[in-house]
Amino acid sequence: MTLGVTGSLASGKSTFVGFLAELGAETVSTDAIVHELLARDPETISAVIKRFGAGVRGESGIDRRKLAAEAFKTPEAIRDLEAILHPRVEREVLARAGRSEAELFVAEVPLLFESGMERVFDLTAAVISSGERRLGWAGERGMSPEQVRGIETRQLAADEKARRADFVVYNDGTLEDLRVRAAELVDEVLKEKRA
């Protein structure tokens, strides 16, 4: 069974996915896959340089900060970068899911619905947290409210992610509450698998 997990910035989706891993799920982060592709995949590196120029090259592959500076200049540039990355990320997620022997394979995909990747998973879940709480957590990572809003304008709203997801995980309690919700979700998902 495969599960795609999404949520807004600083909603707790990585923590939730970590709890799923503790419960026996095999997990992967699409952000980590992007980092790997930009650092080591010659095809990705070549495509990015072709579109954004040699100035985005780093010591090892692509310098993500330089790439972000170029990619976030215009909506067209963002779309071009997504057109390069999303198909490659999807291929890698599918390959890893295909090799997985775990009863539950989970991918953390921040842009699950925006990228259309929800179609490759058996089920989807959205981790939802209040805006105030997310701003606090993002602030702990050194992000300003303006940076958070800038990122969120390029994503679906949390309520839309929740509407589209098969499961909604509310994360406005404690870490233990989130851990309990992870266990409940695993039970629900595996029940569905056996049905």
Salt bridges, closest charged atoms under 4 A:
GLU22 OE1 - ARG179 NH1 2.54
GLU36 OE1 - ARG96 NH2 2.77
GLU43 OE2 - ARG88 NH2 3.16
GLU43 OE2 - ARG91 NH2 3.54
GLU70 OE2 - LYS73 NZ 3.20
ASP80 OD2 - ARG51 NE 2.51
GLU90 OE2 - ARG119 NH2 2.89
GLU92 OE2 - ARG96 NE 2.68
GLU103 OE2 - ARG194 NH2 3.01
GLU114 OE2 - LYS161 NZ 3.24
GLU146 OE2 - ARG149 NH2 3.67
GLU152 OE2 - ARG134 NH1 2.05
GLU160 OE2 - ARG163 NH2 2.62
GLU160 OE2 - ARG164 NE 2.78
GLU176 OE1 - ARG179 NE 3.35
GLU184 OE1 - ARG181 NH1 3.66
GLU188 OE2 - ARG181 NH1 2.98
